[in-house]
Amino acid sequence: MSTHIAFSGSTCLASGSLLDVASCLHAQEPASDAPPPLVFELETGRQIDLDLSGSHDDIVERFSEPGVPAAKEKPGRGRPKLGVVGREVTLLPRHWEWLERQRGGASAALRRLVDDARKQTARSDGIRLAQDRTNRFLSAIAGDLPGFEEATRALYAGNERAFREHIGAWPKDIVDCTLRLCDGAF
């Protein structure tokens, strides 16, 4: 799946990496009557703003890296080289007492509990993430289209047939992107 997609109204302008999308938008001359492009991150369905000012070289420099490297932080507790991150957890005394009696101590017990919960909810979490991703996109781009509310209800009800019926008459580019985003929602 591409990482980003840009729309002008109901027309897909570009799809691909953030650099690809930004370069394409920067190179296009916007029509005076065209709405400003909307850019979405496909993994989350979130709309993002792009600074397209400057030259093409500025765009390449700005969007080549996934982000600005964070300042060097002082190593924290735990084993940062292994990816262990220390954070605060607030529990009642009875919870701490139980955790301290567990094999490997409190941290090991919490990791086991989280891993077990992740395994048990992996499918439902995946469905919810796909639904939320799709809803974010639709709310930004299709909120005024006929059947939007019904499509949203069908999405969260898990009714794929009704969902497809309600979005079927929408512009092709929006339908195509919606179907990509809702993969795993049903």
Secondary structure, DSSP 8 states (H G I E B T S, - for coil): --SEEEEETTEEEEEESHHHHHHHHHHS---TTS---EEEETTT--EE-----S-HHHHHHHHHSSS---------SS-GGGT---------HHHHHHHHTSTTHHHHHHHHHHHHHHHHHHHHHHHHHHHHHHHHHHHHHSTTSTTHHHHHHHHHHT-HHHHHHHHTTS-HHHHHHHHHHTTT--
